[in-house]
Amino acid sequence: NLVAGTGANVLSVLHNRSTADLPIGYANVELELETVNEEHVEKIKQLLSFENYNYKLL
């Protein structure tokens, strides 16, 4: 809901809790998003940072 609320189109979600580098109770989530432009991407990045999510663009 957080990302979709920005108007981004969520194309796919990959959820993984079974990697050795994750503490118990955490998950890696990979989102494939369709965005309008670079400004839209920046808005999403700012929102994720504000909500204390760690992210990286692939």
PyMOL commands that set and color helices and strands:
alter all, ss='L'
color gray80, all
select helices_A, chain A and resi 4-6+38-50
alter helices_A, ss='H'
color red, helices_A
select strands_A, chain A and resi 9-16+28-34
alter strands_A, ss='S'
color yellow, strands_A
deselect
rebuild
show_as cartoon
